[in-house]
Amino acid sequence: MANEILLRARNIRYSQGGRVILDNISFELKRAQITTIIGPNGAGKSTLTNIVNGLIGQFDGEIERSPDLRIGYLPQKVYVNTLMPLSVERLLQLTQLSSDDEIDHALSQTEVGYLKHRQVRSLSEGELKRVLLARTTLGSPELLVLDEPTAGVDVTGEVKMYELIGELRDRLKCAVLLVSHDLHLVMSRTDQVLCLNQHLCCSGLPESVSQHPEYLALFGQQASDSIAIYAHHHDHVHDVSGEHEDHHHA
Amino acid sequence: MLEWLDDFLLRSIVAGLIMVSIAAPMGCLMVWQRLAFLSDTLGHAAVLGVGIGLAFQTKPIFGVLAVVLLIVFSLSRVTSFNNALSETTLAIISHTGLAGGIILVGTLPAQTVNIEAILFGDMLAITLSDLATLFITTLILFAGLAVNWRAFVAVSVSREIAQAEGIEVRKMQFLMYTMIALLVAIMMKVMGVLLIAAMLVIPTTSARLFSRSPEQMVLISGLYGLAALAGGIASSFQFDWQTGPAIVVSATLFLLLTLAITRLRSL
């Protein structure tokens, strides 16, 4: 089912040491949709992803997952030890054994099959990120939870990362929950935006969120403009020869 | 059946072999998790344990166990998930333990203690009961490693990934600290408090130069440990050197040799 709901969050509330971190959050994650959480530092983005992936089990409200929902999770900061002799292949099997085929398949998902036998310490930052992203696809997950997957990657790398995430969504037909700071890069590929600042300021399609007063208050007119510009730049389709036709011009 | 252990040289060789076998996996985990300094700290503070053990007229190893376990329990309470152990804290514990221990030992009747044996080990004076303690504790440590190896390696590679995939990182950290404390307590007799860390770090560093997987590094560390042990005991016998220091020096010679060979091969 194309628009099957894989996870439904209702009235999520979470506080820590008397401080409210998340207040009354509700949303749905659907198959083959990319949902992006944006919000300022301390907005509770990582907390929300940890509630979704089950790392935080104590909270108020309700998370309804489709039966046996398989989740692939990429944490925000992953420090990989470079003191250790460790092949990429082994990194993929750190906490569970996988067959050779599964490993090849996972690595090919993010176009890094050629790195299989390389030592992890010899990888560049971008290569490592793609290997880690491949890792999350092991066991064919139905939901990918990616907490700032491009942190520490240069701009070209970022664009490539978001392309790969889009392709993964198409191929695996999985839901993707993404936390991001790169507003304009992310917006164009997102089906649903959750603008978070302890409470859900606004949510919906990128275009409508970027015009929402609470969004503007948080990120300013400039951020909204950059999305508008981006949307405008990409308001055309490429044909086979590489020429493009504009649909409309203001 | 075990009459052959009556020979002091055989006893010390067996003790050395047991120590090398457990030092390889433990040393690798400690180097990966940057915990080598912890073993040094526990070793130094163990002098206080020896003093306390002797002052209460029990076996020194009981005093040592009490002190090192107390230290690791306190450390695992104060360290948070992300913070590595603070070097300053470790240095303070290390040197206070050593200084306090030396003072305490100094107040005891001179014939009860051999400070040199505490500091640098006295492998040739190992008794059957020392050997039994070493053997049983090593078995316990191996059991702990066998059950938790995958989790220990995962935590060493990335605490974040391990945590995200259901490994209780803090629990594993606490277990690791406790196992290091046990290791230090049993290695003390063989290597002396000042040289324990050397035996955990030097063979491991040699192995790291050309290992391709965690397990391979453990095996190769074991071989380097074996070579250091053989070289140390032989030179100790030949030139009447102290055994502990002789083992450390030969471990370093093997490291330098390996470095030289890898350099030459990469030319």
Boltz contact constraints between the chains, C-beta under 6 A:
constraints:
  - contact:
      token1: [A, 73]
      token2: [B, 164]
      max_distance: 6.0
  - contact:
      token1: [A, 75]
      token2: [B, 160]
      max_distance: 6.0
  - contact:
      token1: [A, 75]
      token2: [B, 164]
      max_distance: 6.0
  - contact:
      token1: [A, 78]
      token2: [B, 158]
      max_distance: 6.0
  - contact:
      token1: [A, 78]
      token2: [B, 160]
      max_distance: 6.0
  - contact:
      token1: [A, 80]
      token2: [B, 158]
      max_distance: 6.0
  - contact:
      token1: [A, 81]
      token2: [B, 32]
      max_distance: 6.0
  - contact:
      token1: [A, 81]
      token2: [B, 156]
      max_distance: 6.0
  - contact:
      token1: [A, 81]
      token2: [B, 157]
      max_distance: 6.0
  - contact:
      token1: [A, 83]
      token2: [B, 32]
      max_distance: 6.0
  - contact:
      token1: [A, 84]
      token2: [B, 32]
      max_distance: 6.0
  - contact:
      token1: [A, 85]
      token2: [B, 211]
      max_distance: 6.0
  - contact:
      token1: [A, 85]
      token2: [B, 212]
      max_distance: 6.0
  - contact:
      token1: [A, 85]
      token2: [B, 213]
      max_distance: 6.0
  - contact:
      token1: [A, 85]
      token2: [B, 217]
      max_distance: 6.0
  - contact:
      token1: [A, 94]
      token2: [B, 154]
      max_distance: 6.0
  - contact:
      token1: [A, 94]
      token2: [B, 157]
      max_distance: 6.0
  - contact:
      token1: [A, 95]
      token2: [B, 154]
      max_distance: 6.0
  - contact:
      token1: [A, 95]
      token2: [B, 165]
      max_distance: 6.0
